[in-house]
Amino acid sequence: MNEAPSSPPLALIIEDDPYQSDIFARAVEVAGYRSEVLSNGQEALDRLESGITPALVVLDLHLPGTAGDEILRHIRSDERLKEVPVILATADPRMADPLYEESDLVLLKPISFSQLSDLASRLRSRVSR
């Protein structure tokens, strides 16, 4: 009997810039994830509290609704989510500085498609071992 192929792991893209979120979504899809884009911080918190456990989060820090640093703290304090790899994507290095310890990677914008795809692929390999 053939088993149904498993669905790719979920990557949440939490980014309010439509151009950036499109690049990020395509980059993680090339790395083997399925993507879901959320453009508002509160919407992202609500989605995370709905019970999903993404395999990866790409998180902007400047978001409407709830700031990215609050979302990161929520992820790290939630037993179900605390091991989820988080890539911070920001143009503001000063805002990212205090968050280096809580995130898995910090990327300063502009972030290239290939850069994010390669890093997401490496994280996926690390997590699936």
Residue pairs with C-beta under 8 A, 6 or more apart in sequence:
7 34
8 32
8 33
8 34
9 32
9 33
9 34
9 54
9 55
9 56
9 124
9 127
10 33
10 34
10 35
10 36
10 52
10 54
10 55
10 56
11 28
11 33
11 34
11 35
11 36
11 54
11 55
11 56
11 57
11 58
11 120
12 35
12 36
12 38
12 44
12 47
12 48
12 54
12 56
12 57
12 58
13 21
13 24
13 25
13 28
13 35
13 36
13 37
13 38
13 58
14 38
14 39
14 41
14 44
14 57
14 58
14 59
14 60
14 63
14 68
14 71
15 21
15 24
15 37
15 39
15 58
15 59
15 60
15 63
15 89
16 39
16 40
16 60
16 62
16 63
16 64
17 60
18 39
20 60
20 89
20 109
20 111
21 37
21 39
22 37
23 111
23 113
23 116
24 35
24 37
24 58
24 89
24 111
24 116
25 35
25 37
26 35
26 113
27 113
27 114
27 116
27 117
27 120
28 35
28 56
28 58
28 116
28 117
28 120
29 35
30 113
30 117
30 121
31 117
31 118
31 120
31 121
31 124
32 121
32 124
33 55
33 56
33 120
33 124
36 47
36 54
38 44
38 47
39 63
39 64
40 63
40 64
40 65
40 66
41 63
41 64
41 65
41 66
41 67
41 68
41 70
41 71
42 65
42 66
43 65
44 63
44 65
44 66
44 71
45 65
45 66
45 70
45 71
45 74
48 54
48 71
48 74
48 75
48 78
48 81
51 80
53 80
53 81
53 84
54 84
55 84
55 85
55 124
55 127
56 84
56 85
56 86
56 87
56 120
56 123
56 124
56 127
57 75
57 84
57 85
57 86
57 87
58 86
58 87
58 89
58 116
58 120
59 68
59 71
59 72
59 86
59 87
59 88
59 89
59 103
60 68
60 88
60 89
60 90
61 67
61 68
61 69
61 88
61 89
61 90
61 92
61 95
61 96
61 99
62 68
62 90
62 91
62 92
62 95
63 71
68 88
68 90
69 95
69 98
69 99
72 86
72 88
72 99
72 102
72 103
73 102
74 81
75 81
75 82
75 84
75 86
76 82
76 102
85 104
85 105
85 123
85 126
85 127
86 102
86 103
86 104
86 105
87 103
87 104
87 105
87 106
87 107
87 116
87 119
87 120
87 123
88 96
88 99
88 103
88 105
88 106
88 107
89 107
89 109
89 111
89 116
90 96
90 106
90 107
90 108
90 109
91 108
91 109
91 110
93 108
96 103
96 106
96 108
99 106
100 106
104 123
105 119
105 123
107 115
107 116
107 119
